[in-house]
Amino acid sequence: MKKNILVIGGSSGIGLETVKLLEKESNVYVASRSSESLSGLEITHIPFDATSDTLDTSQLPDEISGLVYCPGSINLRPFKGLKPEAFEEDFQINVMGLVRTLHVVSPKFTMGSSVVLYSTVAVKIGMPFHASVATSKGALEGLGRSLAAEWAPKVRVNIIAPSITDTPLANRFLNNEAKVEKSAQRHPLKRIGSAKDIADLTLFLLSEKSSWMTGQVIGMDGGISALNTH
């Protein structure tokens, strides 16, 4: 029997790649602001803005086996240029949108359900200009671990912490070959991440193959958080 998987923000980047990998083997529900990129895919779309809306669960089945929360932000600038409002905006999309979503969806989780969240390598290793995003993603990691403890053994919660990945969200940092090459060279594996890299790990965490994993923050970052090759 096919699993019911809900992907929040699955209309671009890592979320869209995940949906494409899931759609043949699962009943996929995508809650996102836009749906143009989802045309032709066998999914159910629910209009949803994670920063302001309450998710309409009437279009969801009674049981949800997996949830992937994709909304995020890359707000990089010096601390002196970050107003408090910037921190609040990042927190709304990365943390409070997730909190609101889980409040309405979690009653539908069944034994063995899996939740997959996304952090950033910048929480583990300090990076300049990442104060706002690292603050909100650090909070997301704390929330994920807390829920993993609270919901065990029924629901597993794991977090992927990527380095820079080639997605529309990161486009302004990768919009020419020189920027891509510079980013690639910072990583021990000498390339940047692809949406499929992260989507493949997401599928693993949603599947029974990871059934003995929960509460983990998994670095998928080309080795940058663990290795010094210079």
N, C-alpha and C positions, 0 to 999 in steps of 0.2 A: 504494500500500500504506500502511495506517495506521501511524503511528509508535507506539512503546510509550513512554509517559510515566509516570514515577513521581513522585507528589506526597507528600511527607512532611508530615503534619499538615494534610491537606486537608479536614478536617471542619467548619471554621468560618472566618469572616472572609475574608481574601484567598485562602487556600488553597481554600476551598469555591467561591468565585466563579471561581477559575481552573479548577477541576475542571468546573464547569458549562459553561464556554466550551470546554473541551477535549473533552468526552465524545463529541460527535458526529463529530469528525474524527480522534480518536486512540483507541488502546487505553490506558485510564487505570487505573493502579494507585494506590490511596490507602492509605498506611500511617499509621494514627492510633489514638489511644486509644479513640475512640468512632466509631460509624457511623450513629447515628440520623438525622442530617441528610443522609445520603447515600442514603436509601431512594428508590427510583424512578429513580436515576441508573444509567447503563450503565457500571459500574466494577467493579473487583475490589478488595475491601477486605482489608487485612492488619492484624490487631491489632498495635499497636506503640506503645511509650512511648519517645520519643527520649532521655529522661534516664536510662533504665536497661536497656532491651532491646537485644539484637542482632537486627537485622532478619532475618526468615526469608525468604531469597531463593528457597526452593523454589517459591513461588507466583509468582515473576517469570519472564518469558521470558528466553531466552538473550541477547537484545540489547535494550538500553535506549537510546533516542534522546534522552531528556530527563529531567532530575531537577530538581525544585523543592523546596527545603527551607524550610518555613514556620514551624516551632516558634520561639517567641520569648518575650520578656518585656518588661513595662513596669514597672520597679521604681523609682519616682521618690520620693526622699526626701533630706533633707540628709545630707551625708557623715557627720556625727557620729552619725546614726541608722542608718547602714549598717554592720552587723557584717561581718567578713570572710566569714562564711558566706553572706551575701547575694551577694557577688561570686562566690563559688564556685558557687552555685546558678545564677546567670545564665550563667556560663561553661559550665556543664554543658549547659544547654539550647541555648544559642546556638552554641557551638563544639564541644564534645566530642561532642554528639549528632550533629552534622554529620560530624565526623571518623570516628566509628564507622560511620555510614551509608555514607560514601564508600569506606571500606575494603572493605566487602562488595559494594557496587554497582559501583564503578568498573571491575572486570574485564568487566562487561557493556556498557560504553560502546563505541560504534562510531564510525567516521570521521564527523565532523559532529555528534556529540552535543553537547547544550547543557545547562549547569548554571546555574540561576538561584537566587541567594541574596538575603536581605533584610537590610539594615543599618538605619541611622537617620540622619536629618539631623543629629542631635546629635553624630555623630562629626566632621563637617566644621566645625560651628560650636558653640562651647562653650555649653552651656545649664545653668543651675543645676539641681541635684537629679538629674542624669542620670549621675552618676559610674559607677554599676555597669553600667547598660545600655550606656553609651558605651564602657566598657572592653571588654566582651565583643563588641560589634558592631565595634569597631575591630580586634579580633583576627580576627574573621570576614572583614573586608575584606582584611586582610593574607594570610590563608589563601587567600581567593579569587583574589587577584592572583598569589600564588605558584603555585597550581595552574594558573591560566591560562597562565603561562609554561612550566610543566613539561609540561603536556598538549598544548600547541600542536604541530602544527596539527590534531590529531585531535579534541580536545574543547575547546569554548569555555566560559568561565566568566565570568559577569557578575553584578553586584550592584546591586540597586535600593535606594536610600536614601530612604524616604518621610519626610514629616512626619506629624503626627497624622492618623490615618485612622479613619473610622467603622466600627469592627469591635467584636466582643464583648470583645476584649482591652483596648480603650481605653474601654470603656463608662463606667467610673467617672469619667473625665475629661470625658465628653460626655453625662451623664445628665439634663441639663435644657437648655432653650433658651438660658439665659444663658451657660452654659459653652460651648455650641456657637458662639454668636455671638462670644464673647470670643476663642475659638480661631480662628475664621474671620477676624476683624479683624487678627490678627497676621500674616496671609499677604497678600502683594501681590495675589493673585487673589481675596481676600476670601471664601474658603470652605475648608472642610476637605476632605481627600481621601475618596474612596469606595473600597470594596473593588474595584469594577469598574475604577476608574482604574488601580490597581496590577495587576490581573489582565490588563487589555488590554496593558500594557507587558510583562508576563510572557510572554504569548502571542507578542508580537513577538520577544522574545529567544529563545524556543524555536524560532521558525520560520526558514526560509531567508532571510527578509527581513532578518535581522540577521547574515547569514553572514560578514560582514567585521568583526564586533565581538567583542572578547574582552578580558578584564582591565579592564573599565570599571566604575566606580561611578557610577550614574546617579541624579541627584537628581530625584525626582518629589515636589515639596514645596510647590507653590503659589507658588514663587519665593522662599521665605523664606531659602534659603541663599545666594542670589546678588544679591538686590535690596534696596535700602533706599528705601522709598517714603514714609518719614515726614519 
